[in-house]
């Protein structure tokens, strides 16, 4: 079993260092950003969302901890506020660290997160997942998340010269 434990400053610093480049890469893979500007844009977005770092109001960070070993096996970051007229929590980052994947931690962590969010008085838990992240999409569907929106794009070949 896992529990969610408030993230410490050292864990937050390590997450910040590792997550920004990974987010930039995801944005490039999704076709949202060009590679040459992705890292700079990712850093700017994170600074805008988290101007006070770990202490930014309405932003909640937890380590996913394996109760049996005490090891931090992942992280979850969510924001609370209005989401379509509902008091909701929106997951901004959820990750089980690579070496701990495929051991059931993801479903356990999402279940623990539901308990935390419910205890905070919210009845909705939402998230965004990149279309190319098939493993995450399967996990979220298995955990009971439903698709609420789909963005689609088609890359076009250059116009032929006339």
FIKOLLO-493462 format. One record per residue: residue number from 1; chain; y, z, x of N, C-alpha, C in turn. Coordinates in Angstrom, 3 decimals. Each point is the difference from the previous one (the first is absolute). Example, Ala and Ser with C-alpha at 12.3 -4.5 7.8 and 13.67 -1.06 7.14 Angstrom:
{site 1, "A", {-5.690, 7.800, 13.190}, {1.190, 0.000, -0.890}, {1.200, 0.000, 0.900}}
{site 2, "A", {1.050, -0.720, -0.350}, {1.190, 0.060, 0.820}, {1.090, 0.730, -0.770}}
This chain:
{site 1, "A", {-1.183, 0.000, 0.836}, {1.183, 0.000, -0.836}, {1.254, 0.000, 0.886}}
{site 2, "A", {1.081, -0.474, -0.608}, {1.274, -0.012, 0.718}, {1.034, 0.815, -0.761}}
{site 3, "A", {1.025, 0.391, 0.718}, {1.160, 0.633, -0.605}, {1.231, -0.679, 0.559}}
{site 4, "A", {1.092, 0.111, -0.726}, {1.270, -0.523, 0.476}, {0.797, 1.169, 0.548}}
{site 5, "A", {0.482, -0.179, 1.209}, {0.750, 1.047, 0.693}, {1.365, -0.556, 0.383}}
{site 6, "A", {1.091, 0.757, -0.256}, {1.329, -0.518, 0.363}, {0.018, -0.485, 1.450}}
{site 7, "A", {0.585, -1.149, 0.203}, {0.033, -0.614, 1.321}, {0.914, 0.790, 0.934}}
{site 8, "A", {-0.421, 0.138, 1.235}, {0.810, 0.689, 1.009}, {0.932, -1.000, 0.672}}
{site 9, "A", {1.033, 0.500, 0.659}, {0.929, -0.878, 0.716}, {-0.712, -0.859, 1.048}}
{site 10, "A", {-0.918, 0.568, 0.825}, {-0.695, -0.860, 0.971}, {-0.827, -1.113, -0.664}}
{site 11, "A", {-0.674, 0.320, -1.096}, {-0.772, -1.025, -0.712}, {0.927, -1.040, -0.608}}
{site 12, "A", {1.157, 0.439, -0.508}, {0.976, -0.931, -0.552}, {0.511, -0.941, 1.093}}
{site 13, "A", {0.300, 0.540, 1.165}, {0.495, -0.828, 1.117}, {-1.046, -1.044, 0.407}}
{site 14, "A", {-1.256, 0.403, 0.055}, {-1.070, -0.946, 0.362}, {-0.151, -1.061, -1.089}}
{site 15, "A", {0.067, 0.423, -1.262}, {-0.087, -0.948, -1.110}, {1.142, -1.003, 0.070}}
{site 16, "A", {1.213, 0.486, 0.211}, {1.194, -0.867, 0.077}, {-0.189, -1.056, 1.094}}
{site 17, "A", {-0.442, 0.441, 1.164}, {-0.198, -0.891, 1.152}, {-1.022, -1.092, -0.302}}
{site 18, "A", {-1.076, 0.357, -0.683}, {-1.094, -0.941, -0.239}, {0.193, -0.853, -1.252}}
{site 19, "A", {0.660, 0.547, -1.000}, {0.068, -0.667, -1.294}, {1.015, -1.120, -0.052}}
{site 20, "A", {1.129, 0.153, 0.657}, {1.036, -1.034, -0.081}, {-0.511, -1.346, 0.511}}
{site 21, "A", {-0.639, -0.063, 1.173}, {-0.528, -1.306, 0.435}, {-1.085, -0.540, -0.943}}
{site 22, "A", {-0.830, 0.873, -0.543}, {-1.048, -0.445, -0.917}, {0.615, -0.549, -1.291}}
{site 23, "A", {1.049, 0.660, -0.485}, {0.692, -0.478, -1.198}, {0.648, -1.357, 0.270}}
{site 24, "A", {0.629, -0.133, 1.155}, {0.615, -1.277, 0.369}, {-1.055, -1.112, 0.015}}
{site 25, "A", {-1.154, 0.296, 0.556}, {-1.088, -0.988, 0.057}, {-0.476, -0.376, -1.407}}
{site 26, "A", {-0.123, 0.998, -0.880}, {-0.407, -0.288, -1.383}, {1.021, -0.894, -0.700}}
{site 27, "A", {1.286, 0.253, 0.240}, {1.036, -0.813, -0.628}, {-0.061, -1.446, 0.504}}
{site 28, "A", {-0.316, -0.178, 1.273}, {-0.154, -1.344, 0.560}, {-1.229, -0.671, -0.614}}
{site 29, "A", {-1.121, 0.721, -0.049}, {-1.233, -0.557, -0.566}, {0.186, -0.391, -1.465}}
{site 30, "A", {0.816, 0.776, -0.730}, {0.241, -0.293, -1.415}, {0.988, -1.141, -0.185}}
{site 31, "A", {0.625, -0.450, 1.093}, {0.959, -1.087, -0.086}, {1.396, 0.448, -0.403}}
{site 32, "A", {0.247, 1.326, 0.043}, {1.304, 0.520, -0.399}, {1.050, -0.111, 1.101}}
{site 33, "A", {-0.424, 0.159, 1.240}, {0.936, 0.018, 1.125}, {-0.505, -0.899, 1.121}}
{site 34, "A", {0.946, -0.507, 0.787}, {-0.350, -0.758, 1.197}, {-0.338, 0.978, 1.126}}
{site 35, "A", {-0.940, -0.357, 0.864}, {-0.418, 0.913, 1.062}, {1.139, 0.485, 0.893}}
{site 36, "A", {0.962, -0.880, 0.275}, {1.052, 0.375, 0.942}, {0.970, 1.054, -0.543}}
{site 37, "A", {0.004, 0.240, -1.308}, {0.894, 1.017, -0.568}, {-0.753, 1.150, -0.653}}
{site 38, "A", {-1.314, -0.079, -0.055}, {-0.799, 0.949, -0.771}, {0.144, 1.441, 0.484}}
{site 39, "A", {-0.111, 0.234, 1.275}, {0.060, 1.376, 0.500}, {1.367, 0.619, -0.282}}
{site 40, "A", {1.052, -0.740, 0.242}, {1.356, 0.502, -0.246}, {0.192, 0.310, -1.492}}
{site 41, "A", {-0.485, -0.870, -0.859}, {0.135, 0.220, -1.446}, {-0.833, 1.196, -0.459}}
{site 42, "A", {-1.187, 0.156, 0.557}, {-0.843, 1.142, -0.364}, {0.681, 1.310, 0.387}}
{site 43, "A", {0.530, 0.054, 1.215}, {0.711, 1.209, 0.439}, {1.178, 0.306, -0.919}}
{site 44, "A", {0.742, -1.010, -0.378}, {1.157, 0.192, -0.885}, {-0.433, 0.521, -1.366}}
{site 45, "A", {-1.084, -0.551, -0.543}, {-0.487, 0.474, -1.299}, {-0.432, 1.452, 0.059}}
{site 46, "A", {-0.730, 0.369, 1.037}, {-0.470, 1.380, 0.111}, {1.177, 0.958, 0.162}}
{site 47, "A", {0.995, -0.390, 0.767}, {1.186, 0.860, 0.167}, {0.770, 0.122, -1.310}}
{site 48, "A", {0.016, -1.058, -0.794}, {0.686, 0.038, -1.288}, {-0.756, 0.902, -0.980}}
{site 49, "A", {-1.322, -0.102, -0.045}, {-0.795, 0.827, -0.903}, {-0.091, 1.455, 0.451}}
{site 50, "A", {0.051, 0.216, 1.298}, {-0.205, 1.344, 0.554}, {1.155, 0.399, 0.917}}
{site 51, "A", {1.232, 0.077, -0.531}, {1.139, 0.307, 0.861}, {-0.075, 1.384, 0.648}}
{site 52, "A", {-0.737, 0.906, -0.615}, {-0.166, 1.341, 0.563}, {-1.429, 0.222, 0.499}}
{site 53, "A", {-0.685, -1.088, 0.270}, {-1.367, 0.105, 0.495}, {-0.893, 0.740, -0.977}}
{site 54, "A", {-0.800, 0.871, 0.526}, {-0.961, 0.771, -0.784}, {0.692, 0.853, -1.073}}
{site 55, "A", {1.258, 0.370, 0.217}, {0.741, 0.858, -0.934}, {0.760, -0.782, -1.071}}
{site 56, "A", {-0.188, -1.305, -0.097}, {0.706, -0.796, -1.001}, {-0.409, 0.457, -1.403}}
{site 57, "A", {0.988, 0.307, -0.859}, {-0.323, 0.462, -1.362}, {-0.842, -1.016, -0.776}}
{site 58, "A", {-0.873, 0.534, -0.832}, {-0.876, -0.769, -0.896}, {-1.036, -0.852, 0.726}}
{site 59, "A", {-0.155, 0.202, 1.298}, {-1.025, -0.698, 0.781}, {-1.019, 1.052, 0.443}}
{site 60, "A", {-1.261, -0.258, -0.224}, {-1.047, 0.985, 0.270}, {-1.047, -0.606, 0.925}}
{site 61, "A", {-0.296, 0.728, 1.062}, {-0.969, -0.443, 1.004}, {-1.110, 1.030, 0.124}}
{site 62, "A", {-1.229, -0.489, -0.035}, {-1.155, 0.864, 0.164}, {-0.980, -0.628, 0.973}}
{site 63, "A", {-0.615, 0.842, 0.794}, {-1.140, -0.422, 0.784}, {-1.234, 0.140, -0.874}}
{site 64, "A", {-0.931, -0.916, 0.147}, {-1.288, 0.088, -0.687}, {-0.934, 0.688, 0.981}}
{site 65, "A", {-0.460, 1.193, -0.359}, {-0.767, 0.833, 0.921}, {-1.426, 0.170, -0.496}}
{site 66, "A", {-0.959, -0.243, 0.878}, {-1.411, 0.233, -0.292}, {-0.230, 1.508, 0.054}}
{site 67, "A", {-0.387, 0.587, -1.138}, {-0.207, 1.453, -0.055}, {-1.080, 0.485, 0.956}}
{site 68, "A", {-1.038, -0.798, 0.199}, {-1.128, 0.427, 0.831}, {0.368, 0.067, 1.473}}
{site 69, "A", {0.819, -0.943, 0.474}, {0.302, -0.061, 1.436}, {1.429, 0.419, 0.340}}
{site 70, "A", {0.876, -0.006, -0.993}, {1.411, 0.292, 0.250}, {0.762, -1.183, 0.571}}
{site 71, "A", {-0.669, -1.134, 0.146}, {0.644, -1.183, 0.576}, {0.907, -0.673, -1.019}}
{site 72, "A", {1.175, -0.449, 0.473}, {0.860, -0.821, -0.843}, {-0.568, -1.411, 0.029}}
{site 73, "A", {-0.422, -0.492, -1.154}, {-0.676, -1.297, -0.078}, {0.890, -1.085, -0.586}}
{site 74, "A", {1.183, 0.375, -0.455}, {0.903, -0.970, -0.581}, {1.320, 0.615, -0.386}}
{site 75, "A", {0.798, -0.777, -0.712}, {1.345, 0.423, -0.391}, {0.355, -0.634, -1.335}}
{site 76, "A", {0.837, 0.703, -0.744}, {0.548, -0.560, -1.225}, {1.481, 0.366, -0.084}}
{site 77, "A", {0.801, -1.002, -0.378}, {1.435, 0.185, -0.229}, {0.288, -0.499, -1.405}}
{site 78, "A", {0.617, 0.861, -0.805}, {0.406, -0.444, -1.320}, {1.390, 0.510, -0.327}}
{site 79, "A", {0.628, -0.729, -0.901}, {1.336, 0.317, -0.478}, {-0.104, 0.363, -1.471}}
{site 80, "A", {0.880, 0.879, -0.458}, {0.007, 0.340, -1.421}, {1.312, -0.445, -0.624}}
{site 81, "A", {-0.066, -0.378, -1.262}, {1.196, -0.418, -0.716}, {-0.351, -0.814, -1.219}}
{site 82, "A", {0.985, -0.709, -0.509}, {-0.176, -0.811, -1.190}, {-0.713, -1.307, 0.352}}
{site 83, "A", {-1.017, -0.318, -0.751}, {-0.728, -1.261, 0.179}, {-0.224, -0.571, -1.385}}
{site 84, "A", {0.842, -0.930, -0.369}, {-0.116, -0.611, -1.314}, {0.192, 0.984, -1.138}}
{site 85, "A", {0.888, 0.973, 0.188}, {0.260, 0.986, -1.044}, {-0.948, 1.181, -0.007}}
{site 86, "A", {-0.906, 0.044, 0.954}, {-0.948, 1.116, 0.097}, {0.277, 0.777, 1.275}}
{site 87, "A", {-0.216, 1.313, -0.071}, {0.075, 0.830, 1.193}, {-1.292, -0.242, 0.772}}
{site 88, "A", {0.112, -0.635, 1.159}, {-1.199, -0.476, 0.686}, {0.065, 0.233, 1.500}}
{site 89, "A", {-1.152, -0.125, 0.606}, {-0.117, 0.002, 1.455}, {-0.386, -1.412, 0.418}}
{site 90, "A", {0.637, -0.489, 1.056}, {-0.280, -1.334, 0.505}, {-0.477, 0.135, 1.436}}
{site 91, "A", {-1.220, -0.432, 0.263}, {-0.563, 0.067, 1.352}, {0.663, -1.079, 0.845}}
{site 92, "A", {0.629, 0.423, 1.086}, {0.650, -0.933, 0.918}, {-0.871, -0.304, 1.208}}
{site 93, "A", {-0.844, 0.930, 0.369}, {-0.961, -0.261, 1.075}, {-1.216, 0.875, -0.228}}
{site 94, "A", {-1.155, -0.601, 0.129}, {-1.263, 0.720, -0.098}, {-0.922, -0.638, 1.010}}
{site 95, "A", {-0.509, 0.810, 0.900}, {-0.889, -0.552, 1.024}, {-1.048, 1.026, 0.394}}
{site 96, "A", {-1.204, -0.463, 0.086}, {-1.060, 0.765, 0.654}, {-0.125, -0.630, 1.377}}
{site 97, "A", {0.068, 0.828, 1.031}, {-0.021, -0.523, 1.364}, {-1.291, -0.772, 0.260}}
{site 98, "A", {0.128, -1.048, 0.774}, {-1.074, -0.977, 0.238}, {-1.367, 0.648, 0.245}}
{site 99, "A", {-0.072, 0.964, 0.884}, {-1.307, 0.571, 0.371}, {-0.635, 0.834, -1.117}}
{site 100, "A", {0.776, 0.296, -1.062}, {-0.513, 0.803, -1.107}, {-0.257, -0.821, -1.263}}
{site 101, "A", {0.242, -1.283, 0.069}, {-0.174, -0.843, -1.184}, {-1.474, -0.183, -0.339}}
{site 102, "A", {-0.246, -0.299, -1.274}, {-1.342, -0.256, -0.533}, {-0.870, 1.269, -0.026}}
{site 103, "A", {0.660, 1.167, -0.160}, {-0.726, 1.266, -0.115}, {0.352, 0.736, -1.291}}
{site 104, "A", {0.672, -0.676, -0.915}, {0.345, 0.626, -1.281}, {1.307, 0.767, -0.016}}
{site 105, "A", {0.694, 0.042, 1.131}, {1.248, 0.763, 0.057}, {1.084, -0.581, -0.907}}
{site 106, "A", {0.048, -1.308, -0.141}, {1.044, -0.628, -0.795}, {-0.026, 0.443, -1.452}}
{site 107, "A", {-1.159, -0.096, -0.629}, {-0.115, 0.424, -1.400}, {0.274, 1.492, -0.154}}
{site 108, "A", {-0.506, 0.793, 0.922}, {0.240, 1.441, -0.061}, {1.494, 0.312, 0.133}}
{site 109, "A", {0.672, -0.691, 0.907}, {1.426, 0.237, 0.206}, {0.811, -0.404, -1.223}}
{site 110, "A", {-0.345, -1.126, -0.612}, {0.715, -0.434, -1.205}, {-0.217, 0.991, -1.140}}
{site 111, "A", {-1.188, 0.533, -0.125}, {-0.277, 1.005, -1.022}, {0.820, 1.265, 0.257}}
{site 112, "A", {0.051, 0.438, 1.253}, {0.809, 1.175, 0.355}, {1.480, -0.264, -0.263}}
{site 113, "A", {0.438, -1.224, 0.262}, {1.391, -0.363, -0.250}, {0.314, 0.049, -1.494}}
{site 114, "A", {-0.923, -0.455, -0.824}, {0.204, 0.084, -1.447}, {0.249, 1.443, -0.425}}
{site 115, "A", {-0.757, 0.944, 0.565}, {0.180, 1.414, -0.323}, {1.384, 0.487, 0.415}}
{site 116, "A", {0.455, -0.395, 1.179}, {1.324, 0.398, 0.485}, {1.091, -0.547, -0.912}}
{site 117, "A", {-0.112, -1.269, -0.335}, {1.007, -0.659, -0.833}, {0.022, 0.614, -1.403}}
{site 118, "A", {-1.174, 0.243, -0.559}, {-0.096, 0.635, -1.311}, {0.652, 1.387, 0.024}}
{site 119, "A", {-0.255, 0.762, 1.059}, {0.579, 1.347, 0.133}, {1.518, -0.049, 0.116}}
{site 120, "A", {0.546, -1.132, 0.450}, {1.447, -0.171, 0.099}, {0.603, -0.438, -1.341}}
{site 121, "A", {-0.844, -0.160, -1.026}, {0.476, -0.333, -1.331}, {0.085, -1.478, -0.303}}
{site 122, "A", {-0.637, -0.811, 0.803}, {0.052, -1.450, -0.218}, {-1.316, -0.495, -0.581}}
{site 123, "A", {0.099, -1.080, -0.775}, {-1.200, -0.549, -0.611}, {-0.305, -1.420, 0.446}}
{site 124, "A", {0.752, -0.497, 0.992}, {-0.224, -1.359, 0.484}, {0.008, -0.005, 1.520}}
{site 125, "A", {-0.954, -0.704, 0.559}, {-0.094, -0.210, 1.437}, {-0.077, -1.504, 0.207}}
{site 126, "A", {0.966, -0.540, 0.715}, {0.091, -1.449, 0.184}, {0.028, -0.327, 1.489}}
{site 127, "A", {-0.196, -1.273, 0.318}, {0.037, -0.439, 1.387}, {0.165, -1.506, 0.075}}
{site 128, "A", {0.299, -0.470, 1.191}, {0.009, -1.429, 0.323}, {-1.091, -0.204, 1.035}}
{site 129, "A", {-0.694, -1.110, -0.095}, {-0.986, -0.351, 1.018}, {0.211, -1.464, 0.361}}
{site 130, "A", {-0.036, -0.290, 1.287}, {0.136, -1.384, 0.443}, {-1.200, -0.807, -0.478}}
{site 131, "A", {0.254, -1.210, -0.460}, {-1.050, -0.857, -0.524}, {-1.117, -0.254, 0.992}}
{site 132, "A", {0.327, -0.045, 1.297}, {-1.026, -0.293, 0.998}, {-0.867, 1.215, 0.343}}
{site 133, "A", {0.344, 1.178, -0.522}, {-0.749, 1.213, 0.323}, {-1.102, 0.221, -1.042}}
{site 134, "A", {-1.054, -0.799, 0.108}, {-1.084, 0.018, -0.978}, {-0.734, 1.338, -0.050}}
{site 135, "A", {-0.194, 0.642, 1.148}, {-0.705, 1.289, 0.014}, {0.791, 1.052, -0.772}}
{site 136, "A", {1.302, 0.042, 0.205}, {0.827, 0.969, -0.720}, {0.000, -0.299, -1.493}}
{site 137, "A", {0.084, -1.258, -0.346}, {-0.004, -0.371, -1.421}, {-1.292, 0.456, -0.677}}
{site 138, "A", {-1.129, -0.184, 0.671}, {-1.280, 0.453, -0.561}, {-0.011, 1.525, -0.158}}
{site 139, "A", {0.517, 0.712, 0.997}, {0.050, 1.463, -0.071}, {0.846, 0.444, -1.188}}
{site 140, "A", {1.176, -0.570, -0.154}, {0.886, 0.403, -1.091}, {-0.619, -0.313, -1.358}}
{site 141, "A", {-0.634, -1.145, -0.121}, {-0.666, -0.330, -1.261}, {-1.135, 0.982, -0.288}}
{site 142, "A", {-0.761, 0.351, 1.028}, {-1.087, 0.967, -0.152}, {0.540, 1.365, -0.424}}
{site 143, "A", {1.217, 0.321, 0.457}, {0.626, 1.278, -0.338}, {0.675, -0.026, -1.369}}
{site 144, "A", {-0.030, -1.155, -0.679}, {0.529, -0.080, -1.350}, {1.394, -0.595, -0.131}}
{site 145, "A", {0.563, -0.488, 1.090}, {1.304, -0.661, -0.077}, {-0.173, -1.353, -0.679}}
{site 146, "A", {1.007, -0.381, -0.777}, {-0.023, -1.281, -0.695}, {1.153, -0.858, 0.485}}
{site 147, "A", {-0.199, -1.300, 0.014}, {1.049, -0.932, 0.386}, {1.079, 0.020, -1.070}}
{site 148, "A", {1.257, 0.173, 0.427}, {1.119, -0.006, -0.941}, {0.915, -1.199, 0.227}}
{site 149, "A", {0.011, -0.560, 1.188}, {0.805, -1.171, 0.338}, {-0.737, -0.782, 1.076}}
{site 150, "A", {0.242, -1.287, 0.026}, {-0.540, -0.820, 1.085}, {1.099, -0.961, 0.429}}
{site 151, "A", {0.330, 0.009, 1.280}, {0.909, -0.992, 0.569}, {-0.866, -1.040, 0.689}}
{site 152, "A", {0.371, -1.249, -0.160}, {-0.760, -1.067, 0.643}, {0.958, -0.944, 0.704}}
{site 153, "A", {-0.494, -0.649, 1.022}, {0.807, -0.970, 0.739}, {-0.907, -1.126, 0.470}}
{site 154, "A", {0.599, -1.132, 0.233}, {-0.711, -1.143, 0.550}, {0.852, -0.548, 1.128}}
{site 155, "A", {-0.579, -0.128, 1.178}, {0.713, -0.575, 1.126}, {-0.046, -1.511, -0.135}}
{site 156, "A", {1.135, -0.616, 0.118}, {0.097, -1.451, -0.145}, {0.073, -0.682, 1.356}}
{site 157, "A", {-0.637, -1.126, 0.070}, {0.084, -0.814, 1.201}, {1.424, -0.572, 0.081}}
{site 158, "A", {0.424, -0.312, 1.176}, {1.323, -0.589, 0.179}, {0.074, -1.310, -0.767}}
{site 159, "A", {1.163, -0.292, -0.525}, {0.208, -1.251, -0.743}, {-0.145, -1.176, 0.957}}
{site 160, "A", {-0.687, -1.042, -0.454}, {-0.137, -1.184, 0.884}, {1.372, -0.638, 0.215}}
{site 161, "A", {0.184, -0.538, 1.180}, {1.253, -0.703, 0.309}, {0.066, -1.296, -0.780}}
{site 162, "A", {1.146, -0.249, -0.585}, {0.154, -1.227, -0.798}, {0.546, -1.110, 0.833}}
